[in-house]
Amino acid sequence: MDAVFRVVHCVGMQSHEGKSATERPLLSVVDDDESVRESLPDLLREFGFAARAFSSGREFLLSDCVDETRCLILDIGMPGMTGLDLQQELKRLGQDIPIIFITGQKEEGIRKQAFRQGAVKFLNKPFSDTALLDAVNAALRVE
């Protein structure tokens, strides 16, 4: 994608402890739920990661964060581009980012499809802080 159209810039971000984001693994959260976009990055920063949030797959793809993202925490059910659609698009673009899916849906078929396409973990909402941290650590080991 042409850099002219990128809407979110990751270069030079500062974490809450003053370290640049390049010194800490960047985790990107893509979820259409505003409360998740507000709370999850804060929790991830408490765990010691740099974090960015995006309201859609398109917004994430248009950002400068794609190449810097070490783990993607991705909602399944979003309008427009679903989480599974974004997963496929990243593969098509040659971006092999470890993905943790989060969802309120209990459909086993979706879970199986996500894993077939390469998901590292799949968490059902609501999930515990510990479950999220374990999933992130597993995803970073895959990288």
N, C-alpha and C positions, 0 to 999 in steps of 0.2 A: 504494500500500500504506500502511496505517496506520502511522504512526511508532511507535506503542506496540509493534509487533511487531518492530521493527528490532533486530538482535542485535549488529551491529558499528558502532561510531561512528567516523567519519573526522574530524569537526571537532576541531581542536586537536591533531591528531597531530603529533609532532615527528620530523623526519628525524634521521639520525645526525650531522648537522653543526649541529643546533640550530635550523635554519630550520623554520618551520611548513610543513606539507604544502601549504598554500594558495599558498606561494611557489614550489613546484616541481610540475611536472605529476604528477598521481597516475595510476599504472599499476596496474591490478588484475589479478591472476593467479587463474584459476579452474581447478583441476586436482585430481582425486581422489587423485593420487600425492603422499604426504606429503613425499618427498624433493624433488620439484619445488616444492612450496609452501614448503619451507624454503630452498632454494638460489636459486631464481629471483628472489624479492624482494631478497635480499642483493646479487645481481649488478646488478639494476636500480638499487639505491641507490648502488652503486659508480659507475654511469653518471651519477648525479646526479639521479635521479628519486625521488619518494616512491612507495612500493609497499605494497600490501596483498595478502594471499593468502586464498583462499576454497576450501573443499573441495567445493563444489557450486554449481550455478547458483542453486538456491533460497537458499543462504546469501548469495550475492552480492545477489540481488534483495531480500532482507530487510534488507540493510545500509544504512547512510546513505551509502555510497560510490558508489552508482549515478550520482547527479547530478554528483559530483565527478570521476569517472573520465574521463580524457582518452584512454586507450587500454586495451583489454581484451585480455589474453593468455589464450587460452581453449583448453582441451583438447577434442578432438572426442569421444572415447569415455569417457563417465562414466556410472555407474549412475543411474537415474532420469531426470533432465533431461540430455540430451546437449548438447554444445557447439552443435550446429546448432539444437536446441530453444531454448536460451538466446538465440541470435542472433535467432530468430524472435520470441521473447517480448519482447525489447528493442525490436524494430521495432514490434510491436503496441502497446507502451507509449509509443511516440514517442521512444525513447532512441536517438539516432544516434551511438553510440560506435564509433570505428574498432576493428576486431577483427583480431588476429593469431591465427590458429589454429596450435596445436602438436599434433602427433600422432605416434604410433608406427605408425599404420595407413598402408599404401601404396596404398589404394584410390583410383583416379583419379576415380571417380564422386563420392565424398565431397568431394574437392578442388574439383571443378567446381561442385557444389552450394553449397559455402561461398562461392565467388567470385560465383556467381549471386545469392546472398543479400546480397552486399556486403562480403565479407571483403577486407581490405587486403593481407594476406600470409598465407602458409601455409607453416609450417616443419615438416619431418619431424625427429623425435627420432632420434638426438641431433643438435643443431645447435650451431654455433659461437657464441661470444660476439659476434663481429663480425656474423654473420648476424642475430642477435637485435637488436643495436643498429641495424643498417641497417633492419630491419623496423619498429622502434619509431619511428625518425626518419621513415620513410615514412608511418606511421600518423598521426603528429603533424602532418605537412604536409597530410594529407587533411582534418584537422579544420578 
